[in-house]
Amino acid sequence: MTPIKKAYGYVTRVIDEKTHVLVFRHKDIPEAGIQIPKGTVQEEEDTYNAVMREIKEETGIQSFEVNHLITEDYWENDDGSIHNRYFYKINCNEIADEWEHNPTGGGEEKGLTFQFFWVSTDEEIELIRGHADYLKLIFNK
């Protein structure tokens, strides 16, 4: 089985010298849990461009900078598939503390509304399985 490439973005902003990370929940599907922006890398797409596309599609943020690749790993999803995950740190100057956005990528996200907000510690909320795996690297710098 070929691993599925996934690009994850820890979107960060700094306010009063404190780092915040962007997270979201599905407005009408609370059981989906709290997540970070991520998505599948398309064929013929590199992970850097994939994370940029996913941030724009899922968050609506258009102005940001991909800071660096934090890490790459292999991870088993709940359905047994293997994901080759790429976690990026994204710098953003977004000043809104919270907002809603309808993702534009289509597919299974069509018709959904995501509710975005910021967290300032890795203990503030519980992200769904796999999404917080490298969050400490953002907050413990």
Stockholm file with secondary structure:
# STOCKHOLM 1.0

chainA/1-141         MTPIKKAYGYVTRVIDEKTHVLVFRHKDIPEAGIQIPKGTVQEEEDTYNAVMREIKEETGIQSFEVNHLITEDYWENDDGSIHNRYFYKINCNEIADEWEHNPTGGGEEKGLTFQFFWVSTDEEIELIRGHADYLKLIFNK
#=GR chainA/1-141 SS CCCEEEEEEEEEEEETTEEEEEEEEETTCGGGCBBCCEEECCTTCCHHHHHHHHHHHHHCCCCEEEEEEEEEEEEECTTSCEEEEEEEEEEECCCCSEEEECCCSCGGGTTCCEEEEEESSTTSSCBCTTTTTTHHHHHCC
#=GC SS_cons         CCCEEEEEEEEEEEETTEEEEEEEEETTCGGGCBBCCEEECCTTCCHHHHHHHHHHHHHCCCCEEEEEEEEEEEEECTTSCEEEEEEEEEEECCCCSEEEECCCSCGGGTTCCEEEEEESSTTSSCBCTTTTTTHHHHHCC
//
